[in-house]
């Protein structure tokens, strides 16, 4: 019996096939799917901010790319005993245009860069991404073959 596990903002979940992982409302947030092809175990994280350095503890680890991804990866590696993981990401949109924003990067761009940097540091190849733009997304992770459906707010669907 399979289950569809919903991942809320600033959270992550780990599951094994035949379960499916889903997160909605990825605006400037980024969804990170991590997968072990041998065991068909994977995790989905919905991060809100690129890093925790500007905040004082206690804080929710799952909110930040620099903390949530390494923690989720460590849990997956501990359970699978496998270090050959792969990743796919979606989100990182620039949802709001502010006239005072200037030329700096949007929070979505900063989130995407932080996620990619973290994956590189953990030596996890990024197999696909659907990021940027100015529209929200839903991310659905099939843990059988690691097909990731990304549905945007216009109802367009792409598969990573």
N, C-alpha and C positions, 0 to 999 in steps of 0.2 A: 504494500500500500504506500503510494507516494504522497508526499506532503509539500505544499507550497509555503515556504518559510518567508515571511515578510521582514525585511530589514528596515528599521526606522532610521531617521536622521540621527547622526552621532552614535551609531551602533554597528555591530557586525554579527554575523552568524556563520557557523561552520556546519556543513552537512555532507552527506554522501548520496550518490545515486541510489535510488530513483527520485530522491527529493529534488526540488527546484528552489532556487533562491531568487527573490524579487525585491527591488527597491524602487520607490516612486519619488517624484518631486525632486529629481536631480536638476537643480538650476545651476547656481555657481558651485554647488557641492559636486564631489566626484565619487562615483561608484567604482570600487576596485574589486574585480573578481580574481581570485588566486585559485589555482587548480593543480592537483596532482593526478596526471593521466594514469598512473599505475593503479591507484586505489579508487579513483573516481570521487575523491574527496575534494571539496572546495570551500572557499569562504567568500563572502561578499561584505564589503565594508562601505559605509556611506559617510564619508568624512565631510566636515563642514569648513574647516580652516586648515591652512597649510602647515603651521607649526605652533608649538606650545610655548615658545620662548618668551612671548610677551605676557604670559599669564602666570599667576602664582597658584601653587597647589593649595587646596585640593581641587582638581578639575577632572572632568570626564575624559579619560584617555582616548575613548573611541571618537571623540570630536576632531582630533588632530591627525593629519597625515603622518607626521613624524613619530607618533606614538602608536596609533591604531594599527598601521600596516605591519610594523615589526612584531607587535604582540600577536596579531592574527596569524602571521606567517610562523611564528614560534609554536603556536598551538597546533597548526596543521603539521609542521615538521615533526613535532613530538609524537603526534598520533600516527603519522604515516611512515616515519623513519626515512623519509625521502627528501632530498634537497633539490631535486630536479623539478621545481615548480614553474608554472607559466602564469601570465596575467593578461587581462583585458580590462580596459577602463572606458568610462563614459561620463559625460557631464561637463563641468567646468565652463558653463556658459556665462556670458556677460549679460545678466538679466536686466540691469538697470543702467541707464545712461544719465550721468550727472554732468551738468555743465561745469562744475568745479572739479571734475575728475582729472582733468589735465591729461598728460601723456603717459601717466603711470599705468602699470598693469592692473587689470581688474582682479577681483578676488577669485573669479573662475580661472583666469590664466595662472595666477599664483598657485592655486590649488593643483592644477594640472601639472605644473612644473615640479611642485613639491612631491607629488605622487610618483612621477617619472624618476626623479632623483632618488627617492627612497627605494623604488624597485631596482634601479641600477646598483645602489649600495648593497642590496640584498642579493644581487646577482640573479634576478628573476627576469627572464625575457618578456618584453611586452609584445604580444602577438597581434593586438588590434586595439584601436581606439576610435571613439566617436565623441569628440570633445569640441569645445568652442561654440561659436555662434551666439545666438541670443534667445534660444528656446529651451524649455525644460524637457526632460527625458525620463523614461522608465526603463529599467534594466532588468532583464529576466535571464537567469543563468541556468542552463540545462547541464546537469552534472554527468550526463552519459558521455557526450562527445565534446563537451565544453563549447557548445554553441551559445553565444550570447546575443539575445534579441534586444535591440534598442529601439523603443518606440518614442518618437518625439511628440510634442503637444499638437502637431498637425496630423497626427496619426500615421505618419510615415514610419515604416519599419525597416531597419537594416539589421543584418546578421554579421556579427564579428566572428 
